[in-house]
Amino acid sequence: MAAAIPVSRSLLHLLSRSSSPLSLLPRLLHHSPSHLHDFFSNKTVICNTLWYSLFSPPSSTSARPLCSTPKKSNTTKPNPKLTNFSLSDSDSDSEPEPEPEPEPTKREIDKTKLPPPYDPFNKKPAIEEPDDPTNLQEVFHKIRTEGLFNNAVKMFDGLSKDGLTHEALELFKQIKDKGHMPDVVGHTAVIEAYINAGQVKEGLKVYKRMLGSGVMPNAYTYSVLVKGLAGCVGDGKMVEEGRRVVAEMMGKGVRVNAETCVAVVEGVVREGGEEEGRRVVEEMKRRGDLPEEKEVREVLKGKRGPAVRSIMSLLFGK
């Protein structure tokens, strides 16, 4: 063991000064097996040998330890996408900083022009009616300049109050998602304008053109038209048209609300007698479109006379 120590020290010294310890393996094999056995059995010598062979600095500049990493070159190409924040001594090297883009100005919304929150239990009209509904020139000019938003609000309000929430939400969805006003709103607005001006025949013509163009009316359109037709006092032909439109409603599965029911029954009784009115009521009962008594009484509130008693008698036997 003592004889192997000088050999181990010489090998250690040789390995520590070598740039490539593995290249000394042939020289190690020239030693006797006993010396190599003593060398590799000494743990201290093995640890020192590995330490010097792996991590000791090389004697020459070209060689490097086994576990060392090559040094990276300090010269790197500048990245044009990165901003240079280093200070420069000369003004020629400094690049002007780009001016920040101005933020877009937010459009102010006049909250005084917004419609009030929707209240389905409010009995007041959703929007203000024109001062003179008979002045069609002014009414149509307002529609052209202000659009159909107010008419859409009226339609949404009417459908909601009749319990047709699905139709009302579908109308709102078309305006919000598709970004355009449904055709039924425009046609109904013109029909309503003619009826409010007392020109019911013109309103009926617009309704027929509406059907011819492939636009389907909704419950609000039917209600506006039927109330206008049934309200033609002394014109049995228009009242009969209203009766026909009600039959068309029920045939398409559109629910007849209380206002429409009262209007058509009252008009048929006034122009054709109670017997004709009873036929209309029986047809509604057969199709299951008769409104509830509470809704009818709400429509007849404030009205007096034999016509009211006749309507209640025909509808509910009272």
C-alpha positions as CSV (number, residue, x, y, z in Angstrom):
1,M,0.0,0.0,0.0
2,A,2.8,2.4,0.9
3,A,4.5,1.6,-2.5
4,A,1.3,2.4,-4.3
5,I,1.0,5.9,-2.8
6,P,3.9,7.5,-4.7
7,V,2.5,5.9,-7.9
8,S,-1.0,7.3,-7.1
9,R,0.5,10.7,-6.3
10,S,2.3,10.7,-9.6
11,L,-0.8,9.7,-11.4
12,L,-2.8,12.3,-9.6
13,H,-0.2,14.9,-10.5
14,L,-0.2,13.7,-14.1
15,L,-4.0,13.8,-14.4
16,S,-4.3,17.2,-12.8
17,R,-2.0,18.7,-15.4
18,S,-3.5,16.9,-18.4
19,S,-6.0,18.7,-20.6
20,S,-7.6,15.4,-21.5
21,P,-7.6,12.9,-18.6
22,L,-9.1,10.1,-20.8
23,S,-6.1,10.3,-23.1
24,L,-3.9,9.0,-20.3
25,L,-5.7,5.7,-20.1
26,P,-3.0,3.9,-22.3
27,R,-0.3,5.1,-19.9
28,L,-2.2,3.9,-16.9
29,L,-2.4,0.4,-18.4
30,H,1.4,0.2,-18.4
31,H,1.4,0.1,-14.6
32,S,1.2,-3.2,-12.9
33,P,-2.2,-4.5,-11.9
34,S,-1.3,-4.4,-8.3
35,H,-0.5,-0.7,-8.5
36,L,-3.7,0.0,-10.3
37,H,-5.7,-2.0,-7.8
38,D,-4.1,0.0,-5.0
39,F,-4.8,3.2,-6.9
40,F,-8.5,2.6,-7.5
41,S,-9.1,1.1,-4.1
42,N,-8.0,4.4,-2.4
43,K,-11.2,6.5,-2.2
44,T,-9.4,9.7,-1.3
45,V,-7.1,9.4,-4.3
46,I,-10.1,8.6,-6.6
47,C,-12.0,11.6,-5.4
48,N,-9.1,13.9,-5.8
49,T,-8.3,12.5,-9.2
50,L,-11.9,13.0,-10.4
51,W,-12.0,16.5,-8.9
52,Y,-8.8,17.6,-10.7
53,S,-9.6,15.9,-13.9
54,L,-13.1,17.3,-14.2
55,F,-12.9,20.8,-12.6
56,S,-9.3,21.9,-12.6
57,P,-8.4,24.7,-15.0
58,P,-6.5,23.5,-18.0
59,S,-2.8,24.4,-18.5
60,S,-3.4,25.6,-22.1
61,T,-5.9,28.0,-23.5
62,S,-7.2,25.6,-26.1
63,A,-8.2,22.8,-23.7
64,R,-11.1,22.9,-21.3
65,P,-12.4,20.7,-18.5
66,L,-14.9,17.9,-19.2
67,C,-17.8,19.5,-17.5
68,S,-17.1,23.1,-18.5
69,T,-19.3,24.9,-21.0
70,P,-17.9,26.9,-23.8
71,K,-18.0,30.6,-23.4
72,K,-20.5,32.4,-25.6
73,S,-19.3,35.2,-27.8
74,N,-20.2,38.6,-26.6
75,T,-21.0,39.8,-30.1
76,T,-24.7,39.3,-30.7
77,K,-26.8,40.5,-33.5
78,P,-29.3,43.2,-32.5
79,N,-32.9,42.3,-32.5
80,P,-34.8,44.9,-34.5
81,K,-38.0,44.0,-32.6
82,L,-36.5,45.0,-29.3
83,T,-36.2,48.5,-28.1
84,N,-32.8,49.8,-27.2
85,F,-33.0,51.4,-23.7
86,S,-29.2,52.0,-23.4
87,L,-28.1,55.6,-23.1
88,S,-25.9,56.9,-25.9
89,D,-23.3,59.6,-25.7
90,S,-23.9,60.9,-29.2
91,D,-27.1,62.3,-30.5
92,S,-26.6,60.5,-33.8
93,D,-27.0,57.1,-32.2
94,S,-30.2,57.9,-30.4
95,E,-33.5,57.1,-32.2
96,P,-36.5,59.3,-31.5
97,E,-39.1,57.6,-29.4
98,P,-42.4,57.0,-31.3
99,E,-45.2,59.3,-30.1
100,P,-48.0,57.4,-28.4
101,E,-51.2,57.1,-30.5
102,P,-54.0,59.2,-29.1
103,E,-56.8,57.3,-27.4
104,P,-60.1,57.3,-29.3
105,T,-62.5,59.6,-27.7
106,K,-65.5,57.9,-26.3
107,R,-68.8,59.0,-27.7
108,E,-71.0,60.6,-25.0
109,I,-74.5,59.2,-24.8
110,D,-77.2,61.6,-24.0
111,K,-79.0,59.8,-21.2
112,T,-82.0,62.1,-21.4
113,K,-82.9,60.6,-24.8
114,L,-82.8,57.0,-23.7
115,P,-86.2,55.3,-23.2
116,P,-87.3,54.6,-19.6
117,P,-86.8,51.1,-18.2
118,Y,-89.4,48.7,-19.5
119,D,-92.2,48.0,-17.1
120,P,-94.7,45.4,-18.4
121,F,-97.2,46.4,-15.7
122,N,-97.3,50.0,-16.6
123,K,-100.6,50.9,-18.4
124,K,-99.1,54.1,-20.0
125,P,-98.1,54.0,-23.7
126,A,-94.6,52.9,-24.3
127,I,-93.9,56.0,-26.4
128,E,-95.6,59.3,-27.1
129,E,-98.1,59.3,-29.9
130,P,-97.9,62.0,-32.6
131,D,-99.8,65.2,-31.8
132,D,-101.9,65.0,-35.0
133,P,-102.1,61.3,-36.2
134,T,-104.1,62.5,-39.2
135,N,-101.1,64.4,-40.6
136,L,-99.6,61.4,-42.4
137,Q,-96.9,63.6,-44.0
138,E,-95.5,64.5,-40.6
139,V,-95.8,60.9,-39.3
140,F,-94.0,59.4,-42.2
141,H,-91.4,62.1,-42.2
142,K,-90.7,61.3,-38.5
143,I,-90.4,57.6,-39.4
144,R,-87.9,58.4,-42.2
145,T,-85.7,60.8,-40.0
146,E,-85.9,59.0,-36.6
147,G,-86.2,55.5,-37.8
148,L,-88.5,52.7,-36.5
149,F,-87.1,52.4,-33.0
150,N,-90.2,53.8,-31.4
151,N,-92.4,51.5,-33.4
152,A,-90.3,48.5,-32.4
153,V,-90.6,49.5,-28.7
154,K,-94.4,49.7,-29.1
155,M,-94.5,46.3,-30.7
156,F,-92.2,44.8,-28.0
157,D,-94.4,46.4,-25.3
158,G,-97.6,45.0,-26.9
159,L,-96.3,41.5,-27.3
160,S,-95.0,41.4,-23.7
161,K,-98.2,42.7,-22.1
162,D,-100.1,40.0,-24.0
163,G,-97.9,37.3,-22.5
164,L,-96.1,36.6,-25.7
165,T,-92.6,36.8,-24.2
166,H,-91.1,34.4,-26.8
167,E,-92.2,36.6,-29.7
168,A,-91.1,39.7,-27.9
169,L,-87.6,38.3,-27.2
170,E,-87.3,37.1,-30.8
171,L,-88.0,40.6,-32.0
172,F,-85.4,42.0,-29.7
173,K,-82.9,39.3,-30.8
174,Q,-83.3,40.1,-34.4
175,I,-82.6,43.8,-33.8
176,K,-79.7,43.2,-31.5
177,D,-77.9,40.3,-33.2
178,K,-78.6,40.9,-36.8
179,G,-78.3,44.7,-36.5
180,H,-81.3,45.6,-38.7
181,M,-85.0,46.2,-38.1
182,P,-87.3,43.4,-39.0
183,D,-89.6,44.0,-42.0
184,V,-92.7,43.3,-39.9
185,V,-91.9,46.5,-37.8
186,G,-91.9,48.7,-40.9
187,H,-95.1,47.3,-42.4
188,T,-96.9,47.4,-39.1
189,A,-95.8,51.0,-38.5
190,V,-97.3,52.1,-41.9
191,I,-100.5,50.1,-41.2
192,E,-100.9,51.7,-37.8
193,A,-100.3,55.2,-39.2
194,Y,-103.1,54.8,-41.8
195,I,-105.5,53.4,-39.2
196,N,-104.8,56.1,-36.7
197,A,-105.4,58.7,-39.5
198,G,-108.8,57.1,-40.2
199,Q,-107.7,55.6,-43.5
200,V,-108.4,52.0,-42.7
201,K,-108.8,50.9,-46.4
202,E,-105.2,52.1,-47.0
203,G,-104.0,50.2,-44.0
204,L,-105.7,47.0,-45.3
205,K,-104.0,47.5,-48.7
206,V,-100.6,47.8,-47.0
207,Y,-101.4,44.6,-45.1
208,K,-102.2,42.7,-48.3
209,R,-99.0,44.0,-49.9
210,M,-97.2,42.9,-46.8
211,L,-98.5,39.3,-47.2
212,G,-97.6,39.5,-50.9
213,S,-94.0,40.3,-50.2
214,G,-93.6,37.3,-47.9
215,V,-93.5,39.2,-44.6
216,M,-95.5,37.3,-41.9
217,P,-97.5,39.5,-39.4
218,N,-97.3,38.8,-35.7
219,A,-99.9,39.1,-32.9
220,Y,-99.3,42.9,-32.6
221,T,-99.9,43.4,-36.4
222,Y,-103.1,41.4,-36.3
223,S,-104.3,43.3,-33.2
224,V,-103.7,46.7,-34.8
225,L,-105.4,45.7,-38.0
226,V,-108.4,44.0,-36.5
227,K,-109.2,46.9,-34.1
228,G,-109.0,49.3,-37.0
229,L,-111.3,47.2,-39.2
230,A,-113.8,46.4,-36.5
231,G,-114.0,50.0,-35.5
232,C,-115.4,51.1,-38.8
233,V,-118.8,52.2,-37.7
234,G,-121.5,51.8,-40.5
235,D,-119.1,49.9,-42.7
236,G,-120.2,46.2,-42.5
237,K,-117.7,45.3,-45.2
238,M,-114.7,46.4,-43.2
239,V,-116.1,44.7,-40.1
240,E,-116.4,41.5,-42.1
241,E,-112.8,41.9,-43.1
242,G,-111.9,42.1,-39.5
243,R,-113.8,38.9,-38.8
244,R,-111.9,37.2,-41.6
245,V,-108.5,38.4,-40.3
246,V,-109.4,37.0,-36.8
247,A,-110.2,33.6,-38.4
248,E,-106.8,33.9,-40.2
249,M,-105.1,34.5,-36.9
250,M,-106.6,31.5,-35.3
251,G,-105.8,29.3,-38.3
252,K,-102.1,30.3,-38.0
253,G,-102.1,29.6,-34.3
254,V,-101.7,33.2,-33.2
255,R,-103.4,33.9,-29.9
256,V,-106.3,36.4,-29.9
257,N,-105.8,38.8,-27.0
258,A,-108.6,40.5,-25.1
259,E,-108.5,43.8,-27.0
260,T,-108.8,42.1,-30.3
261,C,-111.6,39.8,-29.1
262,V,-113.6,42.6,-27.7
263,A,-113.1,44.8,-30.8
264,V,-114.3,42.1,-33.3
265,V,-117.2,40.9,-31.2
266,E,-118.4,44.5,-30.6
267,G,-118.0,45.3,-34.3
268,V,-119.9,42.2,-35.5
269,V,-122.7,42.7,-33.0
270,R,-123.0,46.4,-33.9
271,E,-123.2,45.7,-37.7
272,G,-124.7,42.2,-37.9
273,G,-126.5,41.6,-34.6
274,E,-126.0,39.3,-31.6
275,E,-126.4,36.2,-33.6
276,E,-123.4,36.9,-35.8
277,G,-121.5,37.8,-32.7
278,R,-122.4,34.5,-31.0
279,R,-121.0,32.6,-34.1
280,V,-117.7,34.5,-33.7
281,V,-117.5,33.6,-30.0
282,E,-118.4,30.0,-30.6
283,E,-115.6,29.7,-33.2
284,M,-113.1,31.2,-30.7
285,K,-114.3,28.7,-28.0
286,R,-113.9,25.8,-30.4
287,R,-110.3,26.8,-31.2
288,G,-109.6,27.6,-27.5
289,D,-108.7,31.2,-28.2
290,L,-111.2,32.8,-25.9
291,P,-109.4,35.2,-23.5
292,E,-109.9,35.1,-19.8
293,E,-112.7,37.0,-18.1
294,K,-110.3,39.0,-16.0
295,E,-108.6,40.3,-19.2
296,V,-111.9,41.2,-20.9
297,R,-113.1,43.1,-17.8
298,E,-109.8,45.0,-17.8
299,V,-110.4,46.1,-21.5
300,L,-114.1,47.0,-20.8
301,K,-113.2,49.0,-17.7
302,G,-114.8,52.5,-17.8
303,K,-117.2,51.5,-20.6
304,R,-121.0,51.4,-20.0
305,G,-124.1,50.6,-22.0
306,P,-125.9,47.7,-23.5
307,A,-122.9,46.8,-25.8
308,V,-120.8,45.9,-22.7
309,R,-123.5,43.7,-21.2
310,S,-124.0,42.0,-24.6
311,I,-120.3,41.3,-24.9
312,M,-120.1,39.8,-21.4
313,S,-123.2,37.7,-22.1
314,L,-121.9,36.3,-25.4
315,L,-118.4,35.5,-24.1
316,F,-119.1,34.2,-20.6
317,G,-122.9,33.9,-20.4
318,K,-123.2,36.8,-17.9
